[in-house]
Amino acid sequence: MHADDQVGEGVPAELAAFLRNAVDGRPVKIVPSVCGCDGGVFFLLVNASGAERECSVCGSRAFLADSEECWNEESWEDDEPGGDAAA
């Protein structure tokens, strides 16, 4: 972990390690995610352009970190994001 990393209480160590490896050495702040419906389990859509979460309870979607700024229609079509369930 980078000396400036911040990992919130309740974040699984495996998820923190995965996200840490995805940012090429930059400091990160990782906190638990909760949907507006109070759901806390998500499917993650990740590609080279960014990441988005989809609530497993209500299906609502939200971009993670600065992914919305990087998102464009072509990047999702070309990269075909994969899905992983995360708690």
Wavefront OBJ file of the C-alpha trace (Angstrom):
o trace
v 0.000 0.000 0.000
v 1.084 3.560 -0.687
v 1.917 5.639 2.414
v -0.915 8.088 1.565
v -3.582 5.391 1.050
v -6.729 5.585 3.138
v -8.867 2.467 3.562
v -12.145 2.870 5.427
v -13.440 0.525 8.092
v -15.458 -2.327 6.651
v -13.570 -2.516 3.341
v -12.513 -6.144 2.721
v -8.723 -6.524 2.451
v -9.062 -8.390 -0.867
v -11.048 -5.531 -2.423
v -8.606 -2.923 -1.124
v -5.676 -4.894 -2.587
v -7.435 -5.274 -5.956
v -8.255 -1.568 -6.169
v -4.780 -0.620 -5.008
v -3.225 -2.647 -7.824
v -5.507 -0.993 -10.388
v -4.208 2.566 -9.899
v -0.550 2.254 -10.910
v 0.996 3.413 -7.643
v -1.134 6.516 -7.037
v -2.517 7.101 -3.523
v -6.124 6.002 -3.095
v -9.028 6.488 -0.702
v -11.216 3.397 -0.452
v -14.478 3.470 1.506
v -17.469 1.116 1.743
v -20.177 1.705 -0.841
v -23.906 1.832 -0.069
v -26.723 2.312 -2.575
v -29.660 4.667 -2.029
v -31.829 1.568 -1.439
v -29.414 0.575 1.395
v -28.001 -2.262 -0.735
v -24.341 -3.003 -0.137
v -23.589 -5.726 -2.713
v -22.651 -4.647 -6.222
v -21.583 -5.960 -9.592
v -18.512 -4.093 -10.805
v -18.035 -3.196 -14.458
v -14.364 -2.411 -15.014
v -12.377 -1.646 -18.147
v -9.409 0.516 -19.143
v -11.611 3.636 -19.151
v -13.134 3.376 -15.695
v -15.403 1.516 -13.308
v -19.099 1.479 -12.590
v -21.096 -0.331 -9.910
v -24.545 -1.879 -10.291
v -26.595 -2.557 -7.158
v -27.596 -6.217 -6.878
v -30.815 -5.203 -5.092
v -32.308 -2.400 -7.206
v -30.085 -2.393 -10.311
v -29.143 1.286 -10.102
v -25.712 2.157 -11.491
v -23.089 4.689 -10.448
v -19.608 5.511 -11.673
v -16.694 5.045 -9.259
v -14.084 7.730 -8.564
v -13.462 9.825 -11.711
v -14.777 7.161 -14.116
v -17.635 9.353 -15.343
v -15.105 11.898 -16.631
v -13.302 9.147 -18.574
v -16.417 7.352 -19.824
v -17.465 7.391 -23.442
v -19.681 5.071 -25.457
v -16.831 3.711 -27.569
v -14.645 2.776 -24.588
v -17.300 0.480 -23.129
v -18.078 -1.118 -26.502
v -14.405 -1.695 -27.371
v -13.243 -2.923 -23.955
v -16.246 -5.084 -23.062
v -16.181 -4.621 -19.284
v -16.246 -7.769 -17.157
v -18.421 -8.247 -14.114
v -17.405 -9.275 -10.618
v -19.563 -9.296 -7.512
v -18.232 -7.267 -4.603
v -19.543 -6.811 -1.104
l 1 2 3 4 5 6 7 8 9 10 11 12 13 14 15 16 17 18 19 20 21 22 23 24 25 26 27 28 29 30 31 32 33 34 35 36 37 38 39 40 41 42 43 44 45 46 47 48 49 50 51 52 53 54 55 56 57 58 59 60 61 62 63 64 65 66 67 68 69 70 71 72 73 74 75 76 77 78 79 80 81 82 83 84 85 86 87
